Amino acid sequence: MGKRKRINTKEKSGFNSLTDLSLDELNRLQKSIPYAFQSKIQASLNSNNPEEIMKANLYLGEITPNSGRIQSVFFDPNDLSGNGKGFKDSKGILSFEILRRMGNIHIIRSIVNTRIEQIQNFLHFSEDDQKEGFTIRKKTSLFKESKKEISSAEKKKIEEIVEFLMNSGFNEKWDNIDDFQTFVRKIAFDSLTLDQLAFEVVRDKGWNIKKYRAVDASLIRFLDSVDPKQREQLEDYRFKGYLPRFCMTWDDQILINPTTKEPILYYPWELGFGIRNKSSDIRKNGYGTSELEILVDLITGVLWSIQYNMNNFSIGSTPKGFINVKNANISDSNMNEFRQAWSQMMAGVRNAKRTPVINGIDLEWIDLDKSNREMEYQEWAQFLVIMVCSVYRIDPSELGFSFKNQAQIFGQDGQKARLQHSREKGLKPILIFLENIITKYIVSEIDEDYEFVFTGIEVEDEETQVNLDKIKLESGMVSMQDIFKKYSGREFDSENDIILNQVYQQAQASKQQQEMFGSSVPGEMDEEGVPQDESENPFDKYKSIDNPIMTAAFDYIGKNFGK
C-alpha cells in the first residue's frame, strides 16, 4: 500500500472524514493532537490579537461561558501569554524597588512614621469602647440589638487570642521574633509605601495556625497560572483543590528555599496579603496603586528643590550680589589677587556667599538680593508639602509644619477641623483595613466565631461628647443613671452616690415627698392641670379684659400679696 495522502480539510471537513482513516493513522493522530493543541494554544496566547488570546483562555478553562462560573478577565489581555518567569509582573508606574527607595525620602518617611505612631496608640488591649485600643469580640448578627454579658468561657478564649496576637503566635520566650506592635509597624509601613502588605501564616501538622511573621511585601508576586507551561508545573503543587497563589521573588526570579530546594510558593491560607487601593483596571495585573505612584511628579519636585538648595550652599557661588571693578587700569597682580581671594572665600559650605574685600581697588557693589526668588522657593516648597500631605490625607501640622497664611491655604475651619478630617479620612480607613486583615488571616483561624476590632475610633472630643450627652439627657433619650454609668464605668448606687444636678435633685425630692404625703404633694397638678397648693386668686374678679393695665396690676398684686 502506498502512503495515504494528507487529508484536505477544505474538501473534507467534519467527523465523518475520519472514518476513512485506518486504525494506525487514527492512533498516530490521537497521539499528535495534544501536542498540536498545546502548540496552537501557545501560539494564540503569544498573539497580538486580543480575540485570539481570549479564545485560547476559553480552552484553558480560565475563561468559560458555563453557567455558574466567572467569565471575566482580571489580568492584562496582552500579558496573558505569560512572561516565562512564572509570575505576574506589576504594571504600576514604578517598580517595588523604586517605591522602597521613595519611602525613605524624608517627607514621605515623616508622613508614614506619623501615621504608624498613631496606629501604635491602638495596639494594646482595651475593655472600654470609648478609649483607643483593640479588643476581641464574638461576632454578632447585624440585627442583634442587646449586648449580653461575656461568659467565663468567652473571656478565657479572648485571653488566649490576645496572648497569641501579642506574642506573634506560640513561641518560646527567647525566640527571635517580633511582638504584635512591631509586626503591625512593619506591615503598615509596607502598605503605606507599596500598597501591599504580606505576612506568612505558619501552621502545625493539625492544620492549626501556629505563628505569623511579616515578610518583605516588595518581593511577593501573583503566580502565573494562565501560561500553559507554568500551569503544568503548578499542577504538581495542587493541594486540596487549590493551586499556589503567591511566590517570593528575587532578581526577577522565583526564590528557591535553600533548605528544601523547592520554590517559595504560598497557598491562599499560607500568606496574609492585603491591598488598600484596589482597582478594576486589568492593566494593574491585580496589584494596587501606592500613594507614591500618584505623587511621583511631586516627589521629583521635592528632590530637585532639596538638591538645588544644597548645591546653592555646597558647590554654588551665587552671592547676594557681585563686585564691579571700576578701575580700568587695574594691574594684573591686583586682579589675580582679587580672583584668588574670591575663589577661596566663595568655595565650600563654611564660606558660602561671603563677599571678599580687597584694599586699594575702586569697587562697586551691585545688589542681587532684591529679587523674589527666595520667596518663590518658599512658596514652591510649601506647595509640595501641602500636596504630599493631601494625598496621604494628613494635616501638615501633625508633622510639625506651620504656615503663616494657614487660613488662606486651608480655609476658616481651623486646625481642629483639619485634624478631625485627618483622623476620619486618613487614619480610620487604615485601621479598618488592618482590622479585616488581622481578623481574616489570624483571629478567625484561631476561632471563626471571633473578630479583631479597634476601639475608640469613633470617639469625638470630650467637649463635643459631653454636649451631646447633655442634649440626650434633657430630651429624655437617656437617664441620669445611664450617663453616670457611661462616665464612671459602674452602676449608680442611690445610697452612696450623689448626683449634683439640680433637675435630678428636685425630681428626687418630689419623689420622696410623694412617698411621704401621698398624691397631694405640693407643686403637683390635679386632673385639670391646676396646682394643688394654689388657691383661687381673690383679685381675679377685678380683672378687666378691656383694661390690660388694670389686669396686669391685679396679677402683680395677686402673685405677691395674695398668698
SEGUVO-408661 format. One record per residue (C-alpha): x, z, y. Coordinates in steps of 0.001 Angstrom, whole numbers, plus 524288, in hexadecimal, padded with zeros to 5 digits. Layout:
SEGUVO-408661
XZY;...
end
This chain:
SEGUVO-408661
800008000080000;8044C7FCA080D31;8053D8062A8182C;7F7DC8085D81E1F;7F750803E982C08;7F4D480DE2836C8;7E6B28100183A38;7E26F80A0484703;7DA5D814A784D3A;7D4BC80B21856D8;7CEE18034B84BB7;7CB8F80E9A842B9;7C75F81B4F8488A;7C059826F584308;7C0D982EBF836A7;7BCAB8237682DBF;7C98D81C4683023;7D0BC826F2828C5;7C9F88238581C1D;7D29E8179181ADA;7DEC082022819F7;7E49E8245E80D23;7E6588327E80931;7F4E7831DD80C04;7F25F82C4181969;7E82A8369481C54;7F18184124817D9;7FC3983C31820C4;7F27C83AF382BCF;7EDC4848C9829A8;7FBA284DF182A95;7FEF984617836B8;7F2A98495183E82;7F6C28574184277;8039B8524C847C7;7FD1E8470684ED1;7F2BE8503485421;7FCDA859DB85924;804B984ED885F31;7F8A08499E86604;7F4EC8572186AF7;80292859608703C;8029184C2F876FD;7F56584F2F87D4A;7F9FC85C8F881CD;8061285666887DF;7FDD484C3988EAA;7FBFB84BFB89D5B;7ED998494589B52;7E5A4855E589C61;7DAC884FC98941A;7E41A84D75888CF;7E91385B5488A01;7DB42860BA8898E;7D7F08589C87D7E;7E41885D738769B;7E04E86B8587931;7D2DA868FC873B4;7D92686626866AA;7E230871C2867E3;7D6AE87AC186930;7DAB787FDB87676;7CF46878F287CAF;7C31B8770987470;7B53E8729C87742;7AFE487B3E86C81;7A5488849587083;7A987892798731C;7B77F88F33876F6;7BD9B88D3F88451;7C0AD87F2F8877B;7C7D1880F789451;7D65587F4A896C0;7DD8F88ACA89C73;7EB1A884D989D99;7F075879AE8A58A;7EC6086D0989E5A;7F966866E98A1FE;800448722789B4D;7F85A8727D88EB8;8029686ABA8877A;80B958764788843;81932877A588DBC;81FE0879E0880C8;8234F887CB88489;8183F88E2C87D1C;8120F8946988933;80A97890BF89566;8122C890048A208;80D24896488AE6A;8080788BF18B7B9;8096B894718C3C7;810A5890898D015;81B5C89A468CD05;8218A89E068C035;821368AC008BB56;82FCC8ACF18BE10;82DE78A98A8CC61;8225D8B2E18CD5A;82B258BD998C807;835298BAFC8D2A2;82AD08BA608DD42;8259E8C77B8D8CD;8326A8CDB08DD33;831618C8BA8EB38;830838D4A28F3FC;822EB8D2288F9C1;81D0D8CEF98EC60;823D08DA778E5FF;81E9F8E3598F0B3;810988DE948EED2;811038DF528DFFF;817858ECB48DFC9;80D6C8F1EA8E95C;802598ED5F8E09D;809048F3098D4AC;80AA19002C8DB75;7FC1C8FFF58DE9F;7F9198FD018D069;80234908098CC85;7F90B911C18D318;7EEE290E938C8AF;7F7B5910308BCCD;7F44891E328B96E;7E89F923978B22A;7DD6D9284D8BABA;7D0DB92F498B751;7CB3892CEF8C4E5;7C51891F878C73A;7C731921628D5C6;7D5E4923418D4E5;7E04F918F78D271;7E48C9184F8C447;7DFBD913068B756;7D715917D38AC7E;7D2F2913EA89EDA;7C4689135289CB3;7BB1D90F0F89239;7B4F5901D389489;7A6F0902EE89921;79B728F9BE899D7;799788F26B8A68A;78C048F88D8A7C0;78FAD9066C8A3FE;78CBF90F778AF58;78ED191D2D8AA3B;79C6B9228D8A88B;79E4C92AE689C7A;7A7EA935DA89B38;7B456932208940C;7B4AD937D38866A;7C06C93ECF880B5;7C32993354877A9;7C2DE929DC88319;7CC029327B88B0A;7D59C932B187FB3;7D518923F687E74;7D7409224688D1D;7E30192B5B88C81;7E8BC923428816E;7E6FD9169288904;7ECCC91C4B8956E;7F88F9217388DFF;7FA63914268879A;7FA0790D76894DE;80349916D689B9E;80D72915AB890B6;80C3E906ED88ED4;80771909428810B;80BBB911A5875A9;81A1E913E787861;8243D91E0E875ED;827DB9269588179;8351692086883FC;831AC912648818F;836769097388C63;829239058189142;8218D9040589DC3;816E890D908A135;8098C908F78A5C5;80D19908BE8B422;81958900A98B1E6;811BD8F7758A91F;8074B8F5068B368;811A68F3138BDF8;8180A8E86D8B5CE;80BCE8E0C78B27F;806748E2588C053;812FB8DCC98C618;812648D1178BCF8;8041E8CEE08C030;806498CF778CEEC;811CA8C6178CE91;80F648BD388C2CE;8009E8BEC48C14F;8038F8C1838B32C;805888CE4E8ABFC;808F38D07E89DD9;80B8F8DBB789498;80D7E8DC4C885FE;803E88E40E87DCF;80A738E98287197;802318ECC4865AF;804CC8F44485939;802448EFBC84B49;7F43E8F46084C3D;7F1D28EB2D857AA;7F09D8F69186132;7F6EA8F61286E90;803898FDB386E8D;80A3F8FB3687BA4;80B2A8F1AF886E8;8166E8EC5F88EF9;816E78E47689B81;81E0C8D784899D4;8234A8CD9C8A386;8171E8C5B98A6C7;81F4A8BA778AC24;823B48B76789E3A;816128B68F89845;80FF58A92D895EB;803D58A3AA88F62;806E089D8388246;8041688F0B880B7;7FA2C88D8D875C2;7F63687FAB8797F;802948784D8763D;8011687497867AD;80F238780586451;80E558853E86AFA;800F7888028654F;805DF885118579D;810DC88ECF85970;807A08990785EF5;7FEA7897CB85339;808F889F0084B63;806578AAC88542C;7F77D8AA968534D;7F2B98B877850DC;7E4BD8BD2584F53;7E0398AFEF85435;7E84B8B0C0860BC;7F4328A9548652C;7FE6D8AFC686DCB;7FAA78AE2087C22;806D68B1D9883D9;815818B0F4882AA;821868B62D8899C;82AD28AC0388F2F;838A08AB3C8946B;83FC889F4D899A7;833A68971C89754;8335489A6D888D8;82BA58A3D988061;833DA8AFFB87E10;838178B36587053;837AB8C19386C2B;845C88C4F686899;841408CE4585DF0;836C08C66D85707;83C318B90185AAD;82E368B52D85DA3;828FA8AFE386A92;822EC8BA4687356;814748B7258729B;808E68BFB88761D;7FB338BFFD870A6;7F04B8C32B87A6D;7F01C8D16187616;7FEE58D2EB87709;8009F8CFD38856F;7F9528D594890E9;7F8508CA5689A75;7F1CF8C97A8A7B3;7F0328BFD28B2E3;7E97B8C3EA8BF99;7E7E88B6EA8C694;7E2148AEA08BBD8;7DD948A0E68BEB4;7D5C6896508B7E9;7E01188C748BC4C;7E505886898AF88;7F157882448B693;7F5928908B8B645;7F64588FFF8A755;7EFB189D428A670;7F9528A46A8AF44;7F6118ABBA8BBC3;7F9818A9B38CA02;8027D8B3C48CFFC;800DA8B7B88DE2B;80EEA8B3558DFD4;80AF78A5568DCAF;801438A5E88E7E9;80BB48ABB28F0B9;816DD8A2A58ECF5;8175A89BFB8FA49;8160B8A8C3901AE;820618AF678F969;8296E8A4038FC4A;826E98A65690AB7;82A2A8B4B69091A;8370A8B1849025D;83A9F8A78590CB2;837A48B11D9178A;840058BB8491141;84B168B1F490EDC;84A728ACE091CC0;84AF88BA7F9225A;856298BE6991966;85DDD8B24D91CE5;85BAE8B54092B15;863248C1F19298D;86CEF8BE6391F08;8718D8B074920CB;86A918AC1692CF7;8708C8AC1593A79;8646A8AAD19429D;866BC8B3B494E69;85D408B8DD95876;863438AEAE96157;86FAE8A71896354;87B0E8A6E596CD9;87D9789B2C97565;88BCE8999497983;88B0D8954998794;899C18937D989A5;89C868852D9881A;8AB40887629880B;8ABAF8924597DF1;8B816892499760F;8B84F88F3C967BA;8BE0789C8E964B0;8B2F88A3AB96B73;8A8CE89B09964F5;8AEC289D349578F;8AF0A8ABB095A25;8A0B88AB1295DC4;89D1E8A37595196;8A4C58ACA2948C5;89E478B88994E91;8911F8B21994D41;8932A8AF2393EC0;8982C8BCB793BB8;88D878C3E2942CF;881FD8BB7193E8C;885228BA0793008;87F928C458926E9;874898CE22926E3;87B548D8EB92E41;87E528D05E939E2;872028C84393970;86DAC8C2E9946A1;878668C9D794E4D;87CC18C28A95A4F;88B558C1D195D2B;890AD8C45196AB0;89D3B8BD7B96F27;8A4368C1B797BA4;8A9298B7D79853B;89F658AD2E98252;893D28A99B98AB9;8887F8AA6E9812E;879C68A8A89825C;870098AF6D9797D;864418A75E97558;859648AFAD96F6C;852788AAC896331;84AFE8B72E96085;83F4E8B33196892;839548AAE595DC6;82DE28AF569556D;834438AC009485D;835A88BA439449F;827508BC7B94773;823DB8B08C93F62;82BD28B5BE933FF;824E78C2DD934A1;817A78BC58934C1;81B928B39792971;8208D8BF0E92165;8141F8C68F92497;80BD38BB1992044;813178BA1F9134A;8115C8C89B91059;802D38C83191368;8006F8BC1A90B19;807E48C15C8FF65;800828CE3E90040;7F3868C72C90184;7F59C8BFBA8F4C4;7F8838CC8A8EDBF;7ED328D2DE8F536;7F5108DE388FA24;7F5C28E37C907EF;803418E21990E4B;802858F03B912C2;803448F46390474;810D48EE579043F;815008F503910C6;812BD8E948919C6;80C4D8EB4A926F4;809348E16D9318A;8074A8E37794015;7FB9C8DA419408A;7F4E08DF2993446;7E7368DEA793A31;7E9488D07B93E08;7EE6E8CCF393091;7E5758D4A6927A2;7D9738D6669302D;7D3138E2C19352F;7CF818E8F892822;7DBA98F15792841;7E5818F57B91E18;7DBA38FD9891669;7D3338F1AA913B2;7DF1A8E99190FF3;7E3E08F3DF9066A;7D65D8F47C9005D;7D6938E5AC8FED7;7E3F98E6848F889;7DEEB8F0678EED6;7D2618E8FF8EBA6;7D7E28DB268EB26;7E5E18DDAC8E708;7E76D8EA3A8DF3D;7DA258EB498D8B2;7DA768DDE98D1D0;7E7CD8E0FE8CC07;7E3198EE1C8C6F0;7D70E8E7FD8C0B3;7DFB18DD798BAB0;7E8BC8E7CB8B4D0;7DCEA8EF678AFEB;7D83D8E3DD8A7F7;7E5C98E0D48A294;7E8B78EECE89E5C;7DB2C8F06989871;7DBA28E39F890E6;7E9418E46E88B18;7EBA68F315889DB;7E0348FC8688B47;7D60D8F486883DF;7E0148F2748790A;7E10B9012F8776E;7D248902DE877CF;7C9468F7B887BBB;7BF1690150880D3;7C7D79058D88C1D;7CCCB8FF2A8987B;7D723901598A2E1;7D1C2903938B09F;7D844906658BDA5;7D1C2911068C5BA;7D0CD912718D469;7D09C903C48D709;7C38B903D68DE0F;7C5CE910728E59B;7C44190F0B8F43A;7CB3D917768FE1C;7C6B5925968FEFC;7BFED9244E90C24;7B7BC918C3907AD;7B43C91F788FAEB;7B01D92C22901A5;7A77D924D890B38;7A13E91D5390010;79E87929DB8F88D;7989392FD1904D5;78F2D9246B90630;78B72925498F7D2;78915933E28F90D;780C0932BF9054C;778A7927CA8FF68;7760792FB98F324;77D84926A28E9F7;785F6931EE8E529;784FC940A48E55F;78E1394A848EB69;791D094EC68DDB7;795DA940D18DA72;79EB6940378E64E;7A46A94D768E2CF;7A7B0948E98D50B;7ADBC93C2C8D9ED;7B784942DE8E2D2;7B9C294F748DB3E;7B9C6949BB8CD99;7B07E9541A8C809;7A2579581B8C7DD;79CDE960218D326;79BBF96ECB8D0B9;79087973F88D903;79512982198D7C6;7A34E980548DB64;7A3FF973A08E32E;79FC7972AE8F161;79C5D965B58F7C0;79E47966649066F;7940095C4F909AB;78943960359132A;77EA6957B190D33;7820A95C738FF82;7822E96AD4903E7;775009697290AC0;76F1F9633A8FE98;7746A96E358F622;76F379789F8FF8C;761C5972328FF78;76200971E58F0BD;7654A980648F018;75A49983C38F99B;750AF97C018F19C;754B2983608E584;752DC990618ECB3;7463298DC68F43A;73FA8983338EC59;73A73976D88F276;7386297C6F90025;7463097B2990494;7484F97AA691346;74A9296CEA917BE;743849665E90C93;7381C95D2B90E91;72A4895EA190997;722D2953C6902F2;71F7994D8E91007;72DA394D8F91474;72C27958D591E44;736A49638891E7C;7313A96FCF917E4;738059793892119;732D49730F92D62;7255B976BA932C3;71D0D96E4193B91;7228096C7D94944;7190C9737C95299;71C7296A3D95DAE;7185F95E1C9564D;70AA095EAF95C24;7103A95D4F969DC;71748950BC966A3;71229944DF96DA7;714729371796904;7120093241976B4;71C9C93AFF97C3D;7297293968974C7;73089942AD97DFC;726E094D8597B1B;727C094A8896CA2;7368794B7996CE0;735F89584497461;72CEA95EC196AAD;7352E959D295F88;740EC9608096598;7398C96D3696795;7340E96CE3959FE;7413996AE1953A5;748629752295B7D;73E7397FB495E54;7333D97D7B95530;738CF9843D9493E;
end
